[in-house]
């Protein structure tokens, strides 16, 4: 299942079905509309980010739970 991430009222990024991601969760996101990249979610005391892609905004990413 592929869906778009949005930030919920708790500050976590979630899928439309309510599944959310938090520190340590594995996630796959669509990179350059072609490739799936697997990484981990972490938090830097301000917001969540994807390991290896700290400047990539999570809100609006197309993702799937592996």
URURCOR-V615143 format. One record per residue. N is the residue number from 1. OMEGA is omega in degrees with one decimal (999 if undefined). D_LAST is the distance of its C-alpha to the last C-alpha in Angstrom with 2 decimals. Layout:
N/OMEGA/D_LAST + N/OMEGA/D_LAST
This chain:
1/178.2/9.40 + 2/-179.5/10.32 + 3/179.5/12.47 + 4/178.3/14.66 + 5/169.9/14.63 + 6/179.6/17.99 + 7/-178.5/19.64 + 8/-175.7/20.84 + 9/178.4/24.19 + 10/-178.8/22.91 + 11/177.8/21.77 + 12/178.5/18.05 + 13/-174.2/15.70 + 14/174.8/14.42 + 15/-180.0/13.33 + 16/180.0/16.24 + 17/178.5/15.41 + 18/175.7/15.92 + 19/-179.2/12.51 + 20/-178.8/13.05 + 21/178.8/11.85 + 22/-175.4/14.34 + 23/177.6/15.33 + 24/-179.8/13.20 + 25/174.2/9.83 + 26/-177.1/7.01 + 27/172.3/6.24 + 28/178.4/6.45 + 29/-179.1/9.88 + 30/-178.6/12.38 + 31/-180.0/15.18 + 32/177.1/18.63 + 33/-178.5/17.55 + 34/-170.4/16.73 + 35/173.3/14.13 + 36/178.4/10.46 + 37/177.2/10.50 + 38/179.7/8.12 + 39/-178.1/10.03 + 40/177.3/10.91 + 41/174.5/12.79 + 42/-178.3/16.43 + 43/-177.4/19.70 + 44/-177.9/23.03 + 45/174.4/25.37 + 46/-177.2/25.48 + 47/175.1/22.03 + 48/177.0/18.34 + 49/179.1/17.26 + 50/-179.2/14.62 + 51/-177.8/15.66 + 52/-178.7/17.44 + 53/-172.2/17.94 + 54/-179.0/20.17 + 55/-179.8/22.14 + 56/179.0/19.45 + 57/-179.7/19.73 + 58/-178.9/16.58 + 59/178.6/18.49 + 60/179.0/18.09 + 61/171.6/15.05 + 62/-173.5/12.97 + 63/171.0/9.35 + 64/176.9/6.15 + 65/-176.9/3.82 + 66/999/0.00
